[in-house]
Amino acid sequence: MAISRANISRQLKGGRKVAAKKKKNWIPKNLKKGALRKSLGVGKGKKIPAKKLAAAAKKPGKLGQRARLAQTFKKMNKRKS
């Protein structure tokens, strides 16, 4: 059975058809709620200093992950403008 381009999104998996997954908003909810800001001790409504963000990005665990993601978003924002 040949797979046509129209049916690429539907593949057989374990003997059953699987519908194509919709794109979801992949930005974590805790990022929207200010988890990084709270853990760095920066007040609400203030910007996180670049040096503080860079230092946090070198740390392991969730704090480091959130800081690296924030740096990535910062780069993405610069590309748009």
mmCIF file as gemmi writes it, N, C-alpha and C atoms, coordinates in Angstrom:
data_model
loop_
_atom_site.group_PDB
_atom_site.id
_atom_site.type_symbol
_atom_site.label_atom_id
_atom_site.label_alt_id
_atom_site.label_comp_id
_atom_site.label_asym_id
_atom_site.label_entity_id
_atom_site.label_seq_id
_atom_site.pdbx_PDB_ins_code
_atom_site.Cartn_x
_atom_site.Cartn_y
_atom_site.Cartn_z
_atom_site.occupancy
_atom_site.B_iso_or_equiv
_atom_site.pdbx_formal_charge
_atom_site.auth_seq_id
_atom_site.auth_asym_id
_atom_site.pdbx_PDB_model_num
ATOM 1 N N . MET Axp A 1 ? 0.849 -1.18 0 1 0 ? 1 A 1
ATOM 2 C CA . MET Axp A 1 ? 0 0 0 1 0 ? 1 A 1
ATOM 3 C C . MET Axp A 1 ? 0.89 1.237 0 1 0 ? 1 A 1
ATOM 4 N N . ALA Axp A 2 ? 0.704 2.055 -0.984 1 0 ? 2 A 1
ATOM 5 C CA . ALA Axp A 2 ? 1.493 3.279 -1.099 1 0 ? 2 A 1
ATOM 6 C C . ALA Axp A 2 ? 0.861 4.38 -0.263 1 0 ? 2 A 1
ATOM 7 N N . ILE Axp A 3 ? 1.732 5.179 0.308 1 0 ? 3 A 1
ATOM 8 C CA . ILE Axp A 3 ? 1.25 6.298 1.126 1 0 ? 3 A 1
ATOM 9 C C . ILE Axp A 3 ? 1.258 7.554 0.257 1 0 ? 3 A 1
ATOM 10 N N . SER Axp A 4 ? 0.09 8.134 0.099 1 0 ? 4 A 1
ATOM 11 C CA . SER Axp A 4 ? 0.008 9.356 -0.697 1 0 ? 4 A 1
ATOM 12 C C . SER Axp A 4 ? 0.339 10.556 0.176 1 0 ? 4 A 1
ATOM 13 N N . ARG Axp A 5 ? 0.61 11.667 -0.465 1 0 ? 5 A 1
ATOM 14 C CA . ARG Axp A 5 ? 0.94 12.884 0.279 1 0 ? 5 A 1
ATOM 15 C C . ARG Axp A 5 ? -0.213 13.336 1.173 1 0 ? 5 A 1
ATOM 16 N N . ALA Axp A 6 ? -1.427 13.075 0.757 1 0 ? 6 A 1
ATOM 17 C CA . ALA Axp A 6 ? -2.585 13.487 1.544 1 0 ? 6 A 1
ATOM 18 C C . ALA Axp A 6 ? -2.699 12.681 2.837 1 0 ? 6 A 1
ATOM 19 N N . ASN Axp A 7 ? -2.187 11.438 2.821 1 0 ? 7 A 1
ATOM 20 C CA . ASN Axp A 7 ? -2.318 10.578 3.993 1 0 ? 7 A 1
ATOM 21 C C . ASN Axp A 7 ? -1.051 10.503 4.829 1 0 ? 7 A 1
ATOM 22 N N . ILE Axp A 8 ? -0.066 11.351 4.566 1 0 ? 8 A 1
ATOM 23 C CA . ILE Axp A 8 ? 1.166 11.32 5.339 1 0 ? 8 A 1
ATOM 24 C C . ILE Axp A 8 ? 0.893 11.628 6.805 1 0 ? 8 A 1
ATOM 25 N N . SER Axp A 9 ? -0.069 12.512 7.076 1 0 ? 9 A 1
ATOM 26 C CA . SER Axp A 9 ? -0.361 12.878 8.463 1 0 ? 9 A 1
ATOM 27 C C . SER Axp A 9 ? -1.013 11.734 9.237 1 0 ? 9 A 1
ATOM 28 N N . ARG Axp A 10 ? -1.595 10.785 8.526 1 0 ? 10 A 1
ATOM 29 C CA . ARG Axp A 10 ? -2.214 9.636 9.193 1 0 ? 10 A 1
ATOM 30 C C . ARG Axp A 10 ? -1.38 8.4 8.892 1 0 ? 10 A 1
ATOM 31 N N . GLN Axp A 11 ? -0.8 7.836 9.903 1 0 ? 11 A 1
ATOM 32 C CA . GLN Axp A 11 ? 0.022 6.638 9.773 1 0 ? 11 A 1
ATOM 33 C C . GLN Axp A 11 ? -0.574 5.547 10.647 1 0 ? 11 A 1
ATOM 34 N N . LEU Axp A 12 ? -0.278 4.319 10.305 1 0 ? 12 A 1
ATOM 35 C CA . LEU Axp A 12 ? -0.71 3.211 11.146 1 0 ? 12 A 1
ATOM 36 C C . LEU Axp A 12 ? 0.269 3.059 12.294 1 0 ? 12 A 1
ATOM 37 N N . LYS Axp A 13 ? -0.235 3.018 13.494 1 0 ? 13 A 1
ATOM 38 C CA . LYS Axp A 13 ? 0.612 2.86 14.666 1 0 ? 13 A 1
ATOM 39 C C . LYS Axp A 13 ? -0.034 1.822 15.565 1 0 ? 13 A 1
ATOM 40 N N . GLY Axp A 14 ? 0.617 0.689 15.661 1 0 ? 14 A 1
ATOM 41 C CA . GLY Axp A 14 ? 0.078 -0.369 16.512 1 0 ? 14 A 1
ATOM 42 C C . GLY Axp A 14 ? -1.233 -0.924 16.002 1 0 ? 14 A 1
ATOM 43 N N . GLY Axp A 15 ? -1.456 -0.919 14.697 1 0 ? 15 A 1
ATOM 44 C CA . GLY Axp A 15 ? -2.667 -1.473 14.119 1 0 ? 15 A 1
ATOM 45 C C . GLY Axp A 15 ? -3.846 -0.529 14.128 1 0 ? 15 A 1
ATOM 46 N N . ARG Axp A 16 ? -3.65 0.702 14.522 1 0 ? 16 A 1
ATOM 47 C CA . ARG Axp A 16 ? -4.765 1.669 14.506 1 0 ? 16 A 1
ATOM 48 C C . ARG Axp A 16 ? -4.309 2.974 13.873 1 0 ? 16 A 1
ATOM 49 N N . LYS Axp A 17 ? -5.268 3.703 13.353 1 0 ? 17 A 1
ATOM 50 C CA . LYS Axp A 17 ? -4.939 4.978 12.725 1 0 ? 17 A 1
ATOM 51 C C . LYS Axp A 17 ? -4.75 6.052 13.784 1 0 ? 17 A 1
ATOM 52 N N . VAL Axp A 18 ? -3.78 6.914 13.547 1 0 ? 18 A 1
ATOM 53 C CA . VAL Axp A 18 ? -3.504 8.004 14.467 1 0 ? 18 A 1
ATOM 54 C C . VAL Axp A 18 ? -3.693 9.305 13.708 1 0 ? 18 A 1
ATOM 55 N N . ALA Axp A 19 ? -4.534 10.167 14.217 1 0 ? 19 A 1
ATOM 56 C CA . ALA Axp A 19 ? -4.777 11.454 13.566 1 0 ? 19 A 1
ATOM 57 C C . ALA Axp A 19 ? -3.569 12.36 13.73 1 0 ? 19 A 1
ATOM 58 N N . ALA Axp A 20 ? -3.416 13.285 12.808 1 0 ? 20 A 1
ATOM 59 C CA . ALA Axp A 20 ? -2.295 14.231 12.869 1 0 ? 20 A 1
ATOM 60 C C . ALA Axp A 20 ? -2.447 15.107 14.108 1 0 ? 20 A 1
ATOM 61 N N . LYS Axp A 21 ? -1.321 15.39 14.759 1 0 ? 21 A 1
ATOM 62 C CA . LYS Axp A 21 ? -1.349 16.233 15.948 1 0 ? 21 A 1
ATOM 63 C C . LYS Axp A 21 ? -1.396 17.692 15.534 1 0 ? 21 A 1
ATOM 64 N N . LYS Axp A 22 ? -2.179 18.453 16.243 1 0 ? 22 A 1
ATOM 65 C CA . LYS Axp A 22 ? -2.259 19.887 15.989 1 0 ? 22 A 1
ATOM 66 C C . LYS Axp A 22 ? -1.1 20.582 16.675 1 0 ? 22 A 1
ATOM 67 N N . LYS Axp A 23 ? -0.66 21.69 16.095 1 0 ? 23 A 1
ATOM 68 C CA . LYS Axp A 23 ? 0.399 22.464 16.743 1 0 ? 23 A 1
ATOM 69 C C . LYS Axp A 23 ? -0.191 23.141 17.964 1 0 ? 23 A 1
ATOM 70 N N . LYS Axp A 24 ? 0.517 22.995 19.075 1 0 ? 24 A 1
ATOM 71 C CA . LYS Axp A 24 ? 0.057 23.609 20.314 1 0 ? 24 A 1
ATOM 72 C C . LYS Axp A 24 ? 1.025 24.704 20.711 1 0 ? 24 A 1
ATOM 73 N N . ASN Axp A 25 ? 0.591 25.552 21.587 1 0 ? 25 A 1
ATOM 74 C CA . ASN Axp A 25 ? 1.45 26.581 22.129 1 0 ? 25 A 1
ATOM 75 C C . ASN Axp A 25 ? 2.443 25.894 23.052 1 0 ? 25 A 1
ATOM 76 N N . TRP Axp A 26 ? 3.71 25.832 22.65 1 0 ? 26 A 1
ATOM 77 C CA . TRP Axp A 26 ? 4.706 25.073 23.392 1 0 ? 26 A 1
ATOM 78 C C . TRP Axp A 26 ? 5.396 25.873 24.482 1 0 ? 26 A 1
ATOM 79 N N . ILE Axp A 27 ? 5.056 27.135 24.627 1 0 ? 27 A 1
ATOM 80 C CA . ILE Axp A 27 ? 5.677 27.949 25.664 1 0 ? 27 A 1
ATOM 81 C C . ILE Axp A 27 ? 5.125 27.505 27.015 1 0 ? 27 A 1
ATOM 82 N N . PRO Axp A 28 ? 6.003 27.112 27.93 1 0 ? 28 A 1
ATOM 83 C CA . PRO Axp A 28 ? 5.533 26.608 29.228 1 0 ? 28 A 1
ATOM 84 C C . PRO Axp A 28 ? 4.729 27.646 30 1 0 ? 28 A 1
ATOM 85 N N . LYS Axp A 29 ? 3.744 27.147 30.731 1 0 ? 29 A 1
ATOM 86 C CA . LYS Axp A 29 ? 2.888 28.041 31.506 1 0 ? 29 A 1
ATOM 87 C C . LYS Axp A 29 ? 3.659 28.722 32.625 1 0 ? 29 A 1
ATOM 88 N N . ASN Axp A 30 ? 4.63 28.014 33.227 1 0 ? 30 A 1
ATOM 89 C CA . ASN Axp A 30 ? 5.377 28.621 34.327 1 0 ? 30 A 1
ATOM 90 C C . ASN Axp A 30 ? 6.237 29.779 33.839 1 0 ? 30 A 1
ATOM 91 N N . LEU Axp A 31 ? 6.587 29.782 32.559 1 0 ? 31 A 1
ATOM 92 C CA . LEU Axp A 31 ? 7.341 30.895 32.003 1 0 ? 31 A 1
ATOM 93 C C . LEU Axp A 31 ? 6.449 32.136 31.927 1 0 ? 31 A 1
ATOM 94 N N . LYS Axp A 32 ? 5.201 31.919 31.568 1 0 ? 32 A 1
ATOM 95 C CA . LYS Axp A 32 ? 4.251 33.023 31.478 1 0 ? 32 A 1
ATOM 96 C C . LYS Axp A 32 ? 3.932 33.596 32.858 1 0 ? 32 A 1
ATOM 97 N N . LYS Axp A 33 ? 4.007 32.746 33.875 1 0 ? 33 A 1
ATOM 98 C CA . LYS Axp A 33 ? 3.664 33.18 35.227 1 0 ? 33 A 1
ATOM 99 C C . LYS Axp A 33 ? 4.821 33.852 35.956 1 0 ? 33 A 1
ATOM 100 N N . GLY Axp A 34 ? 6.008 33.874 35.354 1 0 ? 34 A 1
ATOM 101 C CA . GLY Axp A 34 ? 7.131 34.571 35.957 1 0 ? 34 A 1
ATOM 102 C C . GLY Axp A 34 ? 7.949 33.736 36.916 1 0 ? 34 A 1
ATOM 103 N N . ALA Axp A 35 ? 8.071 32.437 36.663 1 0 ? 35 A 1
ATOM 104 C CA . ALA Axp A 35 ? 8.837 31.566 37.558 1 0 ? 35 A 1
ATOM 105 C C . ALA Axp A 35 ? 10.316 31.948 37.555 1 0 ? 35 A 1
ATOM 106 N N . LEU Axp A 36 ? 10.859 32.295 36.405 1 0 ? 36 A 1
ATOM 107 C CA . LEU Axp A 36 ? 12.266 32.688 36.328 1 0 ? 36 A 1
ATOM 108 C C . LEU Axp A 36 ? 12.499 33.994 37.072 1 0 ? 36 A 1
ATOM 109 N N . ARG Axp A 37 ? 11.607 34.921 36.894 1 0 ? 37 A 1
ATOM 110 C CA . ARG Axp A 37 ? 11.715 36.22 37.57 1 0 ? 37 A 1
ATOM 111 C C . ARG Axp A 37 ? 11.675 36.055 39.083 1 0 ? 37 A 1
ATOM 112 N N . LYS Axp A 38 ? 10.779 35.189 39.552 1 0 ? 38 A 1
ATOM 113 C CA . LYS Axp A 38 ? 10.66 34.955 40.991 1 0 ? 38 A 1
ATOM 114 C C . LYS Axp A 38 ? 11.917 34.304 41.555 1 0 ? 38 A 1
ATOM 115 N N . SER Axp A 39 ? 12.447 33.312 40.812 1 0 ? 39 A 1
ATOM 116 C CA . SER Axp A 39 ? 13.621 32.603 41.318 1 0 ? 39 A 1
ATOM 117 C C . SER Axp A 39 ? 14.876 33.46 41.286 1 0 ? 39 A 1
ATOM 118 N N . LEU Axp A 40 ? 14.921 34.466 40.404 1 0 ? 40 A 1
ATOM 119 C CA . LEU Axp A 40 ? 16.067 35.368 40.346 1 0 ? 40 A 1
ATOM 120 C C . LEU Axp A 40 ? 15.917 36.555 41.295 1 0 ? 40 A 1
ATOM 121 N N . GLY Axp A 41 ? 14.728 36.726 41.858 1 0 ? 41 A 1
ATOM 122 C CA . GLY Axp A 41 ? 14.501 37.804 42.816 1 0 ? 41 A 1
ATOM 123 C C . GLY Axp A 41 ? 14.34 39.164 42.179 1 0 ? 41 A 1
ATOM 124 N N . VAL Axp A 42 ? 13.847 39.191 40.945 1 0 ? 42 A 1
ATOM 125 C CA . VAL Axp A 42 ? 13.616 40.458 40.241 1 0 ? 42 A 1
ATOM 126 C C . VAL Axp A 42 ? 12.159 40.836 40.444 1 0 ? 42 A 1
ATOM 127 N N . GLY Axp A 43 ? 11.915 42.089 40.754 1 0 ? 43 A 1
ATOM 128 C CA . GLY Axp A 43 ? 10.557 42.55 41.013 1 0 ? 43 A 1
ATOM 129 C C . GLY Axp A 43 ? 9.656 42.478 39.799 1 0 ? 43 A 1
ATOM 130 N N . LYS Axp A 44 ? 8.361 42.391 40.059 1 0 ? 44 A 1
ATOM 131 C CA . LYS Axp A 44 ? 7.373 42.305 39 1 0 ? 44 A 1
ATOM 132 C C . LYS Axp A 44 ? 7.353 43.613 38.203 1 0 ? 44 A 1
ATOM 133 N N . GLY Axp A 45 ? 7.346 43.503 36.887 1 0 ? 45 A 1
ATOM 134 C CA . GLY Axp A 45 ? 7.319 44.676 36.028 1 0 ? 45 A 1
ATOM 135 C C . GLY Axp A 45 ? 8.7 45.216 35.682 1 0 ? 45 A 1
ATOM 136 N N . LYS Axp A 46 ? 9.748 44.627 36.251 1 0 ? 46 A 1
ATOM 137 C CA . LYS Axp A 46 ? 11.115 45.055 35.952 1 0 ? 46 A 1
ATOM 138 C C . LYS Axp A 46 ? 11.775 44.05 35.012 1 0 ? 46 A 1
ATOM 139 N N . LYS Axp A 47 ? 12.736 44.518 34.224 1 0 ? 47 A 1
ATOM 140 C CA . LYS Axp A 47 ? 13.454 43.648 33.304 1 0 ? 47 A 1
ATOM 141 C C . LYS Axp A 47 ? 14.562 42.909 34.06 1 0 ? 47 A 1
ATOM 142 N N . ILE Axp A 48 ? 14.835 41.684 33.615 1 0 ? 48 A 1
ATOM 143 C CA . ILE Axp A 48 ? 15.92 40.898 34.2 1 0 ? 48 A 1
ATOM 144 C C . ILE Axp A 48 ? 17.22 41.367 33.566 1 0 ? 48 A 1
ATOM 145 N N . PRO Axp A 49 ? 18.209 41.789 34.35 1 0 ? 49 A 1
ATOM 146 C CA . PRO Axp A 49 ? 19.48 42.232 33.789 1 0 ? 49 A 1
ATOM 147 C C . PRO Axp A 49 ? 20.173 41.115 33.009 1 0 ? 49 A 1
ATOM 148 N N . ALA Axp A 50 ? 20.85 41.473 31.922 1 0 ? 50 A 1
ATOM 149 C CA . ALA Axp A 50 ? 21.491 40.487 31.052 1 0 ? 50 A 1
ATOM 150 C C . ALA Axp A 50 ? 22.563 39.694 31.782 1 0 ? 50 A 1
ATOM 151 N N . LYS Axp A 51 ? 23.328 40.344 32.659 1 0 ? 51 A 1
ATOM 152 C CA . LYS Axp A 51 ? 24.374 39.643 33.404 1 0 ? 51 A 1
ATOM 153 C C . LYS Axp A 51 ? 23.774 38.608 34.352 1 0 ? 51 A 1
ATOM 154 N N . LYS Axp A 52 ? 22.664 38.956 34.982 1 0 ? 52 A 1
ATOM 155 C CA . LYS Axp A 52 ? 22 38.041 35.905 1 0 ? 52 A 1
ATOM 156 C C . LYS Axp A 52 ? 21.434 36.843 35.142 1 0 ? 52 A 1
ATOM 157 N N . LEU Axp A 53 ? 20.904 37.105 33.948 1 0 ? 53 A 1
ATOM 158 C CA . LEU Axp A 53 ? 20.353 36.047 33.113 1 0 ? 53 A 1
ATOM 159 C C . LEU Axp A 53 ? 21.461 35.119 32.622 1 0 ? 53 A 1
ATOM 160 N N . ALA Axp A 54 ? 22.603 35.687 32.224 1 0 ? 54 A 1
ATOM 161 C CA . ALA Axp A 54 ? 23.733 34.888 31.753 1 0 ? 54 A 1
ATOM 162 C C . ALA Axp A 54 ? 24.292 34.01 32.874 1 0 ? 54 A 1
ATOM 163 N N . ALA Axp A 55 ? 24.358 34.544 34.081 1 0 ? 55 A 1
ATOM 164 C CA . ALA Axp A 55 ? 24.849 33.776 35.217 1 0 ? 55 A 1
ATOM 165 C C . ALA Axp A 55 ? 23.894 32.631 35.551 1 0 ? 55 A 1
ATOM 166 N N . ALA Axp A 56 ? 22.607 32.885 35.45 1 0 ? 56 A 1
ATOM 167 C CA . ALA Axp A 56 ? 21.612 31.854 35.743 1 0 ? 56 A 1
ATOM 168 C C . ALA Axp A 56 ? 21.615 30.768 34.672 1 0 ? 56 A 1
ATOM 169 N N . ALA Axp A 57 ? 21.946 31.129 33.426 1 0 ? 57 A 1
ATOM 170 C CA . ALA Axp A 57 ? 21.956 30.158 32.329 1 0 ? 57 A 1
ATOM 171 C C . ALA Axp A 57 ? 23.056 29.118 32.504 1 0 ? 57 A 1
ATOM 172 N N . LYS Axp A 58 ? 24.088 29.436 33.266 1 0 ? 58 A 1
ATOM 173 C CA . LYS Axp A 58 ? 25.191 28.501 33.498 1 0 ? 58 A 1
ATOM 174 C C . LYS Axp A 58 ? 24.879 27.5 34.598 1 0 ? 58 A 1
ATOM 175 N N . LYS Axp A 59 ? 23.832 27.763 35.375 1 0 ? 59 A 1
ATOM 176 C CA . LYS Axp A 59 ? 23.478 26.892 36.494 1 0 ? 59 A 1
ATOM 177 C C . LYS Axp A 59 ? 22.712 25.665 36.005 1 0 ? 59 A 1
ATOM 178 N N . PRO Axp A 60 ? 22.826 24.543 36.742 1 0 ? 60 A 1
ATOM 179 C CA . PRO Axp A 60 ? 22.085 23.341 36.362 1 0 ? 60 A 1
ATOM 180 C C . PRO Axp A 60 ? 20.638 23.393 36.851 1 0 ? 60 A 1
ATOM 181 N N . GLY Axp A 61 ? 19.845 22.471 36.403 1 0 ? 61 A 1
ATOM 182 C CA . GLY Axp A 61 ? 18.469 22.328 36.876 1 0 ? 61 A 1
ATOM 183 C C . GLY Axp A 61 ? 17.491 23.241 36.163 1 0 ? 61 A 1
ATOM 184 N N . LYS Axp A 62 ? 16.343 23.39 36.781 1 0 ? 62 A 1
ATOM 185 C CA . LYS Axp A 62 ? 15.252 24.168 36.184 1 0 ? 62 A 1
ATOM 186 C C . LYS Axp A 62 ? 15.611 25.633 36.005 1 0 ? 62 A 1
ATOM 187 N N . LEU Axp A 63 ? 16.331 26.196 36.956 1 0 ? 63 A 1
ATOM 188 C CA . LEU Axp A 63 ? 16.715 27.599 36.86 1 0 ? 63 A 1
ATOM 189 C C . LEU Axp A 63 ? 17.546 27.828 35.605 1 0 ? 63 A 1
ATOM 190 N N . GLY Axp A 64 ? 18.523 26.97 35.359 1 0 ? 64 A 1
ATOM 191 C CA . GLY Axp A 64 ? 19.36 27.084 34.172 1 0 ? 64 A 1
ATOM 192 C C . GLY Axp A 64 ? 18.571 26.882 32.893 1 0 ? 64 A 1
ATOM 193 N N . GLN Axp A 65 ? 17.656 25.927 32.901 1 0 ? 65 A 1
ATOM 194 C CA . GLN Axp A 65 ? 16.83 25.673 31.723 1 0 ? 65 A 1
ATOM 195 C C . GLN Axp A 65 ? 15.963 26.873 31.391 1 0 ? 65 A 1
ATOM 196 N N . ARG Axp A 66 ? 15.358 27.444 32.412 1 0 ? 66 A 1
ATOM 197 C CA . ARG Axp A 66 ? 14.486 28.6 32.187 1 0 ? 66 A 1
ATOM 198 C C . ARG Axp A 66 ? 15.278 29.803 31.691 1 0 ? 66 A 1
ATOM 199 N N . ALA Axp A 67 ? 16.473 29.991 32.226 1 0 ? 67 A 1
ATOM 200 C CA . ALA Axp A 67 ? 17.311 31.114 31.814 1 0 ? 67 A 1
ATOM 201 C C . ALA Axp A 67 ? 17.771 30.947 30.37 1 0 ? 67 A 1
ATOM 202 N N . ARG Axp A 68 ? 18.162 29.728 29.991 1 0 ? 68 A 1
ATOM 203 C CA . ARG Axp A 68 ? 18.577 29.485 28.605 1 0 ? 68 A 1
ATOM 204 C C . ARG Axp A 68 ? 17.42 29.677 27.64 1 0 ? 68 A 1
ATOM 205 N N . LEU Axp A 69 ? 16.218 29.269 28.032 1 0 ? 69 A 1
ATOM 206 C CA . LEU Axp A 69 ? 15.043 29.465 27.198 1 0 ? 69 A 1
ATOM 207 C C . LEU Axp A 69 ? 14.736 30.957 27.048 1 0 ? 69 A 1
ATOM 208 N N . ALA Axp A 70 ? 14.906 31.708 28.116 1 0 ? 70 A 1
ATOM 209 C CA . ALA Axp A 70 ? 14.685 33.153 28.06 1 0 ? 70 A 1
ATOM 210 C C . ALA Axp A 70 ? 15.684 33.819 27.114 1 0 ? 70 A 1
ATOM 211 N N . GLN Axp A 71 ? 16.93 33.346 27.129 1 0 ? 71 A 1
ATOM 212 C CA . GLN Axp A 71 ? 17.929 33.894 26.208 1 0 ? 71 A 1
ATOM 213 C C . GLN Axp A 71 ? 17.564 33.58 24.768 1 0 ? 71 A 1
ATOM 214 N N . THR Axp A 72 ? 17.041 32.392 24.531 1 0 ? 72 A 1
ATOM 215 C CA . THR Axp A 72 ? 16.609 32.012 23.182 1 0 ? 72 A 1
ATOM 216 C C . THR Axp A 72 ? 15.471 32.905 22.714 1 0 ? 72 A 1
ATOM 217 N N . PHE Axp A 73 ? 14.492 33.137 23.595 1 0 ? 73 A 1
ATOM 218 C CA . PHE Axp A 73 ? 13.377 34.01 23.239 1 0 ? 73 A 1
ATOM 219 C C . PHE Axp A 73 ? 13.854 35.438 22.969 1 0 ? 73 A 1
ATOM 220 N N . LYS Axp A 74 ? 14.845 35.857 23.698 1 0 ? 74 A 1
ATOM 221 C CA . LYS Axp A 74 ? 15.41 37.203 23.5 1 0 ? 74 A 1
ATOM 222 C C . LYS Axp A 74 ? 16.001 37.316 22.092 1 0 ? 74 A 1
ATOM 223 N N . LYS Axp A 75 ? 16.702 36.272 21.648 1 0 ? 75 A 1
ATOM 224 C CA . LYS Axp A 75 ? 17.269 36.261 20.298 1 0 ? 75 A 1
ATOM 225 C C . LYS Axp A 75 ? 16.184 36.253 19.243 1 0 ? 75 A 1
ATOM 226 N N . MET Axp A 76 ? 15.126 35.492 19.488 1 0 ? 76 A 1
ATOM 227 C CA . MET Axp A 76 ? 14.026 35.418 18.529 1 0 ? 76 A 1
ATOM 228 C C . MET Axp A 76 ? 13.36 36.764 18.372 1 0 ? 76 A 1
ATOM 229 N N . ASN Axp A 77 ? 13.219 37.494 19.445 1 0 ? 77 A 1
ATOM 230 C CA . ASN Axp A 77 ? 12.593 38.815 19.418 1 0 ? 77 A 1
ATOM 231 C C . ASN Axp A 77 ? 13.423 39.788 18.579 1 0 ? 77 A 1
ATOM 232 N N . LYS Axp A 78 ? 14.753 39.688 18.64 1 0 ? 78 A 1
ATOM 233 C CA . LYS Axp A 78 ? 15.633 40.582 17.879 1 0 ? 78 A 1
ATOM 234 C C . LYS Axp A 78 ? 15.529 40.309 16.382 1 0 ? 78 A 1
ATOM 235 N N . ARG Axp A 79 ? 15.333 39.052 16.009 1 0 ? 79 A 1
ATOM 236 C CA . ARG Axp A 79 ? 15.243 38.694 14.595 1 0 ? 79 A 1
ATOM 237 C C . ARG Axp A 79 ? 14.005 39.28 13.934 1 0 ? 79 A 1
ATOM 238 N N . LYS Axp A 80 ? 12.904 39.401 14.692 1 0 ? 80 A 1
ATOM 239 C CA . LYS Axp A 80 ? 11.656 39.903 14.125 1 0 ? 80 A 1
ATOM 240 C C . LYS Axp A 80 ? 11.76 41.378 13.74 1 0 ? 80 A 1
ATOM 241 N N . SER Axp A 81 ? 12.47 42.162 14.563 1 0 ? 81 A 1
ATOM 242 C CA . SER Axp A 81 ? 12.518 43.6 14.29 1 0 ? 81 A 1
ATOM 243 C C . SER Axp A 81 ? 13.66 43.991 13.407 1 0 ? 81 A 1
